Amino acid sequence: MGRDSRINPMGRRILTGFEDELNFSSGRVVVDDAVDITDDMVLAFFDGDEQPSSSSGEDGDEDEEMVENLEERKAFWENQHQLLHATITKSSPLESNIRNATKQALKEAKLTTGSICRCGILVDGCRNCMLRHVSDHLCAASFDAAICKSKWRSSKHIPSGEHVYVDVMDNNSTKSKKKGEFIRVVIELNFRAEFEMARANNEYNQLSSRLPEVFVGKAERLRAVIKIMCGAAKKCMKENKMHMGPWRKQKYMEAKWFGICERTSIFSSLKQAFSSCQSTKPRTSLLSFNLVDRLPTMHCTAVEVL
């Protein structure tokens, strides 16, 4: 026997147990338990012609949010590049003169490797000898240069540490003379390496590659560069979902060049040595002790020799 073809049309069937809840700002609306399959929205859902309005709205919001995040990210890194370029390309006459003298000192160090390093280590691997050579060269060029060793204690935000670099103090400019202040120029021989990170993203690596290998600039310029790079490092770690180490934070980086430091200059060393020599009494032997004491009061009498 054949099957009975008298089957109720699809539109006559009733779906039971179909429950849905829609949240609106005005309140909570619950759809009836029984829904007629002939409803246009339900038919469209089964036919696949269109999606429910709530689902399409959510997908659209996600796409818009993703686009906004990408645009915001792109704008951030472009802004960092512009700020860094504007900061490191500016230079005063004082900075340019010190930079040229530093380049000359490093050039001499490469040509005379054996005479520069006094500790028996190659110059490329001996930071202390290079710093001393640059400082001495700047002093010979009439700059008040010195080797600075900064130390700082651990705090709630950063661990303890120390750092050695070179700086130049100058008060010859008209601006500094009026204020009675010194202009401080910092010289860091391994500046780019101070900001390199092993697990950085491409954007951060591109930014750090624009840093000079040797930095010569005023203190306020250095502060601006530190702020830019530490902000970029924070953004990079957040994008990589990684914890940012305390030694990468702005306060720690600033402590390297702006913490309390011991400043040792060749001029100050010579001055101290000269003053100590002047304060020391002349030494006399026991054989001439009485003679030296009586010299101011002694008188000579000529004796005629036959």
Secondary structure per residue as TSV (DSSP state, phi and psi in degrees):
chain	resnum	aa	ss	phi	psi
A	1	M	-	360.0	143.6
A	2	G	-	-81.8	160.0
A	3	R	-	-71.6	148.8
A	4	D	-	-72.3	118.9
A	5	S	-	-81.6	-3.4
A	6	R	-	-83.0	80.5
A	7	I	-	-107.7	138.0
A	8	N	-	-59.2	139.4
A	9	P	-	-58.0	155.3
A	10	M	G	-60.3	-32.0
A	11	G	G	-71.0	-14.0
A	12	R	G	-84.0	-19.7
A	13	R	-	-71.2	152.0
A	14	I	E	-118.9	129.7
A	15	L	E	-90.2	124.5
A	16	T	-	-110.2	154.7
A	17	G	S	79.6	5.9
A	18	F	-	-84.4	107.6
A	19	E	-	-120.7	142.0
A	20	D	-	-151.4	147.3
A	21	E	E	-126.5	131.2
A	22	L	E	-117.4	131.3
A	23	N	E	-100.8	121.0
A	24	F	E	-120.3	162.7
A	25	S	T	-65.1	-26.9
A	26	S	T	-80.9	-15.3
A	27	G	E	154.0	-164.5
A	28	R	E	-111.6	125.1
A	29	V	E	-115.4	127.0
A	30	V	E	-108.5	127.2
A	31	V	-	-75.4	145.1
A	32	D	-	-59.0	151.0
A	33	D	S	-62.5	-35.3
A	34	A	-	-103.9	125.4
A	35	V	E	-124.8	130.4
A	36	D	E	-72.2	129.1
A	37	I	T	-67.7	-15.4
A	38	T	T	-79.0	-4.4
A	39	D	-	-59.1	135.0
A	40	D	H	-59.2	-40.2
A	41	M	H	-66.2	-40.9
A	42	V	H	-68.2	-42.4
A	43	L	H	-62.0	-42.4
A	44	A	H	-63.6	-35.5
A	45	F	H	-65.3	-44.6
A	46	F	H	-73.0	-34.1
A	47	D	H	-73.3	-20.5
A	48	G	T	80.6	13.0
A	49	D	S	-70.1	-36.1
A	50	E	-	-153.5	161.3
A	51	Q	-	-97.4	158.3
A	52	P	-	-58.4	147.9
A	53	S	H	-61.2	-34.7
A	54	S	H	-66.2	-40.5
A	55	S	H	-67.6	-45.5
A	56	S	H	-63.7	-33.6
A	57	G	H	-66.3	-40.4
A	58	E	H	-65.3	-44.2
A	59	D	H	-61.9	-39.6
A	60	G	H	-64.6	-39.0
A	61	D	H	-65.0	-39.9
A	62	E	H	-64.7	-41.1
A	63	D	H	-64.7	-43.5
A	64	E	H	-63.9	-39.9
A	65	E	H	-65.0	-38.6
A	66	M	H	-65.4	-41.9
A	67	V	H	-64.1	-41.9
A	68	E	H	-63.4	-40.1
A	69	N	H	-64.3	-41.8
A	70	L	H	-64.9	-42.0
A	71	E	H	-66.9	-39.6
A	72	E	H	-64.7	-41.7
A	73	R	H	-64.2	-44.2
A	74	K	H	-63.4	-42.0
A	75	A	H	-64.9	-37.0
A	76	F	H	-62.4	-50.7
A	77	W	H	-69.1	-34.5
A	78	E	H	-64.7	-39.1
A	79	N	H	-65.3	-39.7
A	80	Q	H	-63.7	-40.8
A	81	H	H	-63.2	-42.4
A	82	Q	H	-65.7	-42.8
A	83	L	H	-64.2	-43.9
A	84	L	H	-65.1	-42.6
A	85	H	H	-62.4	-43.8
A	86	A	H	-66.3	-29.6
A	87	T	H	-79.4	-45.4
A	88	I	H	-82.9	-17.2
A	89	T	H	-85.9	-19.3
A	90	K	-	-74.4	146.4
A	91	S	-	-160.3	136.3
A	92	S	-	-90.5	165.4
A	93	P	H	-57.2	-38.0
A	94	L	H	-63.4	-46.2
A	95	E	H	-62.6	-40.3
A	96	S	H	-63.9	-42.3
A	97	N	H	-64.5	-43.1
A	98	I	H	-68.4	-36.9
A	99	R	H	-64.2	-42.5
A	100	N	H	-64.8	-41.1
A	101	A	H	-65.8	-36.8
A	102	T	H	-66.5	-41.9
A	103	K	H	-61.2	-40.6
A	104	Q	H	-65.2	-38.3
A	105	A	H	-65.1	-41.9
A	106	L	H	-68.4	-34.0
A	107	K	H	-66.1	-42.4
A	108	E	H	-64.1	-36.9
A	109	A	H	-63.5	-36.9
A	110	K	H	-70.8	-33.4
A	111	L	H	-78.3	-29.8
A	112	T	T	-121.9	63.2
A	113	T	H	-61.1	-45.1
A	114	G	H	-65.9	-33.8
A	115	S	H	-86.1	-16.0
A	116	I	H	-80.4	-48.1
A	117	C	-	-82.4	124.7
A	118	R	-	-107.4	-1.4
A	119	C	S	-103.9	4.2
A	120	G	S	86.1	4.4
A	121	I	S	-106.9	149.5
A	122	L	-	-60.1	149.2
A	123	V	G	-61.0	-40.6
A	124	D	G	-61.8	-24.8
A	125	G	G	-106.9	2.2
A	126	C	-	-112.5	95.3
A	127	R	H	-69.2	-41.0
A	128	N	H	-62.6	-41.1
A	129	C	H	-67.6	-36.9
A	130	M	H	-66.6	-41.8
A	131	L	H	-62.6	-42.2
A	132	R	H	-65.2	-40.0
A	133	H	H	-64.2	-44.1
A	134	V	H	-64.1	-42.9
A	135	S	H	-62.7	-44.7
A	136	D	H	-64.4	-38.9
A	137	H	H	-64.9	-41.3
A	138	L	H	-67.7	-37.9
A	139	C	H	-63.9	-39.6
A	140	A	H	-65.5	-24.2
A	141	A	T	-90.9	17.2
A	142	S	T	73.0	24.4
A	143	F	-	-99.5	144.7
A	144	D	E	-83.3	75.1
A	145	A	E	-97.7	155.5
A	146	A	E	-157.6	156.4
A	147	I	E	-88.0	126.6
A	148	C	E	-111.4	131.7
A	149	K	E	-119.9	108.3
A	150	S	E	-97.6	142.8
A	151	K	E	-135.7	143.5
A	152	W	E	-144.2	148.1
A	153	R	-	-87.6	159.9
A	154	S	-	-71.3	147.5
A	155	S	-	-134.7	-169.2
A	156	K	S	-65.8	-28.4
A	157	H	S	-102.9	-31.7
A	158	I	S	-134.2	152.5
A	159	P	-	-82.0	169.6
A	160	S	-	-74.3	163.4
A	161	G	E	-178.1	-178.8
A	162	E	E	-151.6	158.7
A	163	H	E	-154.9	145.6
A	164	V	E	-122.0	135.5
A	165	Y	E	-156.7	-172.7
A	166	V	E	-122.8	142.8
A	167	D	E	-136.7	164.8
A	168	V	E	-128.9	130.0
A	169	M	E	-104.7	133.1
A	170	D	E	-140.3	134.8
A	171	N	-	-132.1	24.4
A	172	N	-	-88.0	-15.4
A	173	S	S	-73.3	155.2
A	174	T	H	-61.8	-40.0
A	175	K	H	-65.1	-43.4
A	176	S	H	-72.1	-31.8
A	177	K	H	-66.7	-38.3
A	178	K	H	-65.6	-40.4
A	179	K	H	-85.1	-12.5
A	180	G	T	68.6	29.7
A	181	E	-	-116.7	166.1
A	182	F	-	-101.2	142.6
A	183	I	E	-92.3	126.7
A	184	R	E	-106.7	125.4
A	185	V	E	-114.1	124.7
A	186	V	E	-97.6	138.7
A	187	I	E	-122.8	116.3
A	188	E	E	-120.4	119.8
A	189	L	T	-78.4	-24.0
A	190	N	T	-123.3	54.1
A	191	F	T	-67.6	-46.8
A	192	R	G	-61.8	-38.8
A	193	A	G	-65.4	-24.4
A	194	E	G	-66.2	-20.5
A	195	F	G	-114.2	3.3
A	196	E	-	-74.7	142.4
A	197	M	-	-129.1	139.6
A	198	A	T	-69.2	-37.9
A	199	R	T	-112.1	36.1
A	200	A	-	-79.4	157.3
A	201	N	-	-82.6	175.0
A	202	N	H	-63.5	-37.1
A	203	E	H	-63.2	-42.9
A	204	Y	H	-68.9	-40.5
A	205	N	H	-62.2	-38.7
A	206	Q	H	-65.6	-37.6
A	207	L	H	-68.5	-46.4
A	208	S	H	-67.5	-26.0
A	209	S	T	-68.4	-16.3
A	210	R	T	-85.3	-7.9
A	211	L	S	-72.1	144.6
A	212	P	-	-71.9	147.4
A	213	E	S	-64.9	-41.0
A	214	V	S	-115.0	119.4
A	215	F	E	-97.7	131.2
A	216	V	E	-134.3	108.2
A	217	G	E	-166.2	164.1
A	218	K	E	-65.2	161.4
A	219	A	H	-61.3	-41.7
A	220	E	H	-67.2	-31.1
A	221	R	H	-69.4	-39.9
A	222	L	H	-64.5	-41.0
A	223	R	H	-59.2	-41.2
A	224	A	H	-65.1	-40.6
A	225	V	H	-66.2	-41.1
A	226	I	H	-61.4	-42.9
A	227	K	H	-62.4	-41.4
A	228	I	H	-65.2	-48.5
A	229	M	H	-70.5	-36.9
A	230	C	H	-71.1	-34.3
A	231	G	H	-64.8	-39.7
A	232	A	H	-67.4	-38.8
A	233	A	H	-64.2	-39.1
A	234	K	H	-64.6	-42.4
A	235	K	H	-64.4	-41.2
A	236	C	H	-63.1	-45.8
A	237	M	H	-65.5	-34.8
A	238	K	H	-68.2	-41.1
A	239	E	H	-66.1	-35.8
A	240	N	T	-83.3	-0.4
A	241	K	T	55.3	46.4
A	242	M	-	-122.6	152.8
A	243	H	-	-76.7	137.1
A	244	M	-	-89.2	119.4
A	245	G	-	-63.5	148.7
A	246	P	G	-63.1	-25.1
A	247	W	G	-75.0	-4.9
A	248	R	G	-99.1	-7.7
A	249	K	S	-75.4	160.8
A	250	Q	H	-64.0	-40.0
A	251	K	H	-63.7	-38.0
A	252	Y	H	-68.5	-44.0
A	253	M	H	-65.1	-37.6
A	254	E	H	-67.5	-32.3
A	255	A	H	-63.5	-26.6
A	256	K	H	-62.3	-41.7
A	257	W	H	-112.5	-8.9
A	258	F	H	-125.6	6.0
A	259	G	S	-79.6	174.2
A	260	I	-	-63.7	127.8
A	261	C	E	-133.0	159.4
A	262	E	E	-100.6	119.3
A	263	R	E	-103.3	120.8
A	264	T	E	-119.1	114.8
A	265	S	-	-114.5	149.1
A	266	I	H	-66.4	-32.1
A	267	F	H	-68.1	-44.4
A	268	S	H	-66.6	-34.1
A	269	S	H	-66.9	-44.1
A	270	L	H	-65.0	-39.9
A	271	K	H	-63.9	-41.8
A	272	Q	H	-65.6	-41.2
A	273	A	H	-65.6	-39.2
A	274	F	H	-67.2	-41.1
A	275	S	H	-68.1	-34.9
A	276	S	H	-68.7	-33.4
A	277	C	H	-68.5	-37.5
A	278	Q	H	-69.9	-34.1
A	279	S	H	-78.2	-14.9
A	280	T	S	-83.3	132.0
A	281	K	-	-72.7	144.8
A	282	P	-	-63.9	137.5
A	283	R	-	-84.0	142.4
A	284	T	-	-131.6	149.5
A	285	S	-	-82.2	163.2
A	286	L	G	-65.9	-26.0
A	287	L	G	-69.6	-29.6
A	288	S	G	-112.4	16.1
A	289	F	H	-61.4	-52.9
A	290	N	H	-65.8	-33.9
A	291	L	H	-66.7	-41.3
A	292	V	H	-66.5	-38.6
A	293	D	H	-69.6	-30.1
A	294	R	H	-95.0	-5.5
A	295	L	G	-55.8	-44.2
A	296	P	G	-64.1	-25.4
A	297	T	G	-105.2	-0.4
A	298	M	-	-81.5	141.5
A	299	H	-	-126.6	139.6
A	300	C	-	-100.6	139.5
A	301	T	-	-116.4	128.5
A	302	A	-	-71.2	135.1
A	303	V	-	-118.9	125.4
A	304	E	-	-76.8	126.5
A	305	V	-	-105.5	124.1
A	306	L	-	-80.9	360.0
